[in-house]
Amino acid sequence: MAVTEYLKTNKGNISEVARVFGIQRTVVDDILKKEEEGDLRDRSRAPLHSPDKTPGETEDKVVEAKNQTHLGSKRLSVYLQKYEKIKVPYGTIRHILRRNRFRLNYGLRRRKKSEKREFVDWYSAKPFQVVQVDLKFIRDRKALNSEQIIHLEYHNIPNDQWGAINVNS
């Protein structure tokens, strides 16, 4: 390797080798250790031990419960705590399901690339050729006071109001 050859010609000055190659001195030290071991290939950077990893039994129970109930991660967390006596945060359940998606009995919902909508020329349309329909939830507790809500309930007024507008009239 170029670093070790330059180090031999440079009387072992690690700082200068690091400066010439634009790397840190610790990297040069690692290269020297690898050379002593006789293997200069890149090593795996994966940890040897993961103490906080979810046990395999728990992951199996999460996947099994997901296949039985088809619940989302938040409700699945409550279900596991209530019936299986396992406390797993819903974020962890989400990661477990993503890792084990090939073990699920049904496909996960994915967003489809929707087709482009057809262009509508609003201004040159004939009357009643283009109609815009609007649906609005009118029983809004933030906008209405309690008397108005009671009035709506008393007279059996529906929760939604819809309207249709001819865009060219």
C-alpha positions as CSV (number, residue, x, y, z in Angstrom):
1,M,0.0,0.0,0.0
2,A,1.2,3.5,-0.7
3,V,1.0,4.7,2.9
4,T,3.3,2.0,4.2
5,E,5.8,2.4,1.4
6,Y,6.0,6.2,2.0
7,L,6.3,5.6,5.7
8,K,9.3,3.3,5.1
9,T,11.0,5.9,2.9
10,N,10.3,8.7,5.4
11,K,12.0,7.2,8.4
12,G,8.7,6.3,10.1
13,N,7.4,9.9,10.5
14,I,3.7,9.3,11.0
15,S,2.7,13.0,11.2
16,E,4.3,13.8,7.8
17,V,2.7,10.7,6.2
18,A,-0.7,11.7,7.5
19,R,-0.2,15.3,6.2
20,V,0.9,14.1,2.7
21,F,-2.0,11.7,2.2
22,G,-4.6,14.0,3.9
23,I,-5.5,11.5,6.6
24,Q,-5.3,11.5,10.4
25,R,-2.5,10.0,12.4
26,T,-4.9,7.5,14.0
27,V,-5.7,6.2,10.5
28,V,-2.0,5.7,9.8
29,D,-1.7,3.8,13.2
30,D,-4.6,1.6,12.1
31,I,-2.9,0.9,8.8
32,L,0.3,-0.1,10.7
33,K,-1.7,-2.4,13.0
34,K,-3.3,-4.1,10.0
35,E,0.1,-4.6,8.3
36,E,1.4,-6.3,11.5
37,E,-1.6,-8.6,11.4
38,G,-0.9,-9.3,7.7
39,D,-4.3,-8.3,6.4
40,L,-4.7,-4.8,4.9
41,R,-8.3,-5.3,3.6
42,D,-11.1,-3.3,5.0
43,R,-12.9,-4.8,8.0
44,S,-16.5,-4.8,8.8
45,R,-17.6,-1.7,10.8
46,A,-20.6,-3.5,12.3
47,P,-20.5,-3.8,16.1
48,L,-19.5,-7.2,17.5
49,H,-22.1,-7.0,20.3
50,S,-25.4,-5.0,20.5
51,P,-26.5,-4.9,24.1
52,D,-29.7,-3.0,23.5
53,K,-30.9,-5.2,20.6
54,T,-34.4,-6.6,21.0
55,P,-34.3,-10.4,21.7
56,G,-35.3,-12.7,18.9
57,E,-38.2,-14.2,20.9
58,T,-39.7,-10.7,21.3
59,E,-39.3,-10.0,17.6
60,D,-41.0,-13.3,16.8
61,K,-44.0,-12.5,19.1
62,V,-44.3,-9.0,17.5
63,V,-44.4,-10.4,14.0
64,E,-46.9,-13.1,15.1
65,A,-49.2,-10.6,16.8
66,K,-49.0,-8.3,13.7
67,N,-50.0,-11.2,11.4
68,Q,-52.9,-12.1,13.7
69,T,-54.3,-8.7,14.4
70,H,-53.1,-6.4,11.6
71,L,-52.8,-3.6,14.1
72,G,-50.5,-0.6,13.6
73,S,-47.4,-0.1,15.8
74,K,-49.1,2.0,18.5
75,R,-52.0,-0.3,19.0
76,L,-49.8,-3.4,18.7
77,S,-47.7,-2.0,21.6
78,V,-50.8,-1.8,23.7
79,Y,-52.0,-5.2,22.6
80,L,-48.6,-6.9,23.5
81,Q,-48.5,-5.2,26.9
82,K,-52.1,-6.2,27.7
83,Y,-52.2,-9.8,26.4
84,E,-48.6,-11.0,26.0
85,K,-47.2,-9.1,29.0
86,I,-44.4,-7.7,26.9
87,K,-43.6,-4.0,27.0
88,V,-42.2,-2.8,23.7
89,P,-42.3,0.8,22.6
90,Y,-44.2,1.5,19.4
91,G,-41.1,2.9,17.7
92,T,-39.3,-0.3,18.3
93,I,-42.2,-2.3,16.9
94,R,-42.1,-0.1,13.8
95,H,-38.4,-1.0,13.3
96,I,-39.0,-4.7,14.0
97,L,-41.8,-4.8,11.4
98,R,-39.6,-3.0,8.9
99,R,-36.8,-5.5,9.4
100,N,-39.1,-8.5,9.2
101,R,-41.4,-7.3,6.4
102,F,-40.8,-10.4,4.4
103,R,-42.4,-12.5,7.3
104,L,-45.7,-10.6,7.2
105,N,-48.7,-12.3,5.8
106,Y,-49.9,-9.3,3.8
107,G,-48.2,-6.5,1.9
108,L,-47.6,-3.2,3.5
109,R,-49.3,-0.2,2.1
110,R,-47.0,1.7,-0.2
111,R,-47.7,5.0,-1.9
112,K,-48.3,4.6,-5.6
113,K,-47.0,7.1,-8.0
114,S,-50.3,8.6,-9.0
115,E,-51.0,9.4,-12.6
116,K,-51.1,13.0,-13.6
117,R,-54.6,14.5,-13.4
118,E,-56.2,15.5,-16.6
119,F,-55.9,19.2,-17.4
120,V,-59.2,21.1,-17.0
121,D,-59.6,24.4,-18.8
122,W,-61.8,26.2,-16.3
123,Y,-62.3,29.4,-18.3
124,S,-63.3,27.9,-21.7
125,A,-65.7,25.3,-20.2
126,K,-69.4,25.4,-21.2
127,P,-72.0,25.9,-18.4
128,F,-72.4,22.8,-16.2
129,Q,-69.5,21.1,-18.0
130,V,-67.2,21.5,-15.0
131,V,-68.7,21.4,-11.5
132,Q,-66.8,21.8,-8.3
133,V,-68.1,19.9,-5.3
134,D,-67.1,20.8,-1.7
135,L,-67.7,18.9,1.5
136,K,-67.3,20.6,4.8
137,F,-67.5,19.3,8.4
138,I,-69.7,21.9,10.1
139,R,-69.9,20.5,13.7
140,D,-66.5,22.1,14.6
141,R,-66.2,22.4,18.4
142,K,-63.6,25.1,18.1
143,A,-65.7,27.3,15.9
144,L,-69.1,26.7,17.5
145,N,-70.2,27.3,21.1
146,S,-72.1,24.7,23.1
147,E,-75.5,26.2,22.5
148,Q,-75.0,26.0,18.7
149,I,-73.9,22.4,19.0
150,I,-76.9,21.5,21.1
151,H,-79.1,23.2,18.5
152,L,-77.6,21.1,15.7
153,E,-78.1,17.9,17.7
154,Y,-81.7,18.8,18.7
155,H,-82.8,19.4,15.1
156,N,-80.9,16.4,13.8
157,I,-78.8,18.5,11.4
158,P,-76.1,16.4,9.8
159,N,-72.4,16.9,10.6
160,D,-71.4,17.6,7.0
161,Q,-72.5,20.3,4.5
162,W,-71.8,20.0,0.8
163,G,-72.1,22.4,-2.0
164,A,-71.7,22.2,-5.8
165,I,-70.7,25.2,-7.9
166,N,-70.8,25.6,-11.6
167,V,-67.4,27.1,-12.3
168,N,-68.3,29.0,-15.4
169,S,-71.5,30.8,-14.2
